[in-house]
Amino acid sequence: MSIRVGEVIAVHGTRVVLKIDEQSSKETLFRDGDKYKGVSIREYLSIQRGFRDIICMVEGEYLDESRVETRDGGTAFVRKVEARPIGFFDRAGFTQGIKFLPMIQDAAFLLPEERIRSIFDRKADSSFKIGQMLKEEIAVGLPWKRLFNSHIGIFGNTGSGKSNTLAKLHTVLFDQKLPLIAGKSRFIILDFNGEYGGEQLAPAEHKRVYQLSTQERAGGAGAGDKFPLSPAEFWDLETLSLLFQATMNTQRPFLSRVLTGKARYETNPGSLAAYAKSKFRQAFCAGEVRPATLDLMRAIARRINNQPLEDLLKEVSWHQRATRFHIGTVYFNADGENYDALIAPTVEALDTVNLDDFDQLIVRVNLQLMSDLNTGFVQFEHIQPLLKRVESSLKSMRRVLSIGDAAELERVLTVISLRRCNNEVKKVLPLLFAKHYSTESLKSAVYASS
């Protein structure tokens, strides 16, 4: 039997007003060996309504000076409290939420500490404790399997403890449950502020940290770690669209054509160099020459580090009235005679063997744009922003990504620190990592089911 402390005298929506008995002002009460806390702000009361106990939290109290009660010749003002329902107990236990409301004259009782504890410990693993409630001093236990198999969010103001809460959750998980999850689950933390790259959270043998950096350091571009991507994953339409923020209607189809051409001919030795030579000839000898292709050819010469070709292209100019390229008084007409004499010998020495994936991407994008311009397939101003983004992002991407067949070291916990990355990389890479790990998860699920 609990301690009766008052009764309901008003219900305004979800706000309940109770008249509190005079003897209920004590801070702590004991009955039959159970400890009860008195009626005060943020304490809990039970209001009996039929076979259910409606649980309310006290949010305010005041003296009603308009009502005076006389006892034993003395005068006392009526003490009232305002409370808000948070859930109810029935035969199935505690259920959170406002489903039932009390009525006037329903009795209110104090809750023993053990029953208050059951409100917060319901369906929780008794061993998975992450702390205790500051006021109630009740240990907070969580159902760890449900927690880590669902979507959760931790919200709060700056300095309110979001990062600390996240760290505590995973520290307890890896301390207590590591044998149960090793080899079955993986945890990926994108660390924007460099908070989890140390020895916290998990033992070193179960943790892999990537300290990515786009900053200039004494060690050069290799001063930071690089996240490994396979060539197949890098040369993927979704990946390139994410990395370079391609628009859906024009730039994404353009990248698709780049990848289609690569996939069709990449098994042929020297196919990229042969493709470049054919597009250079087309740019000079097309029936309708596009002046924008000259800058694209110069960009390719710089990228493949071919100084003779770069010097030669500096001498080439565009004649507006003749609508042809020329060097001095020599014009490059559609018959290709002057091209074969002056340009072709230098272009034939073009070599793309030593290009890495990043340089090869820029060369292929420029060549595809040259091809599309000469065939009238695209407008230059639609694709140029994509080309600029590819070129401007190259330096940063080369510092944080490694394209190769080396497999990523698989650990239970992977922390990817972006603290030393520029804002552009911080915007793009999380999308890439989400795609990378979701693809891996799907592959693992398909492999496990087959």
Secondary structure, DSSP 8 states (H G I E B T S, - for coil): ---EEEEEEEEETTEEEEEE-GGG--SEEEETTEEEE-S-TT-EEEEEETTEEEEEEEEEEEEEEEEEEEETTEEEEEEEEEEEEEEEEETTEEEES------TT-EEEE-BHHHHHHHHSTT--TT-EEEE-TTT--EEE--HHHHHTS------STTSSHHHHHHHHHHHHHHHHHHHHTTT--EEEEESSS-SSSS-SS-GGGEEEEEEE-S--TTGGGGSB-EEE-HHHHSSHHHHHHHTT--TTTHHHHHHHHHHHHHHHTTSTTHHHHHHHHHHHHHHH-SS--THHHHHHHHHHHHTT-HHHHHHHHT-EEETTTTEEEETTEE--TT-HHHHHHTHHHHTT---TT--HHHHHHHHHHHHHHHHHHTT-S-HHHHHHHHHHHHHHHHHHHHHEEESS------SEEEEEEEES-HHHHHHHHHHHHHHHHHHHHHHHHHHH-
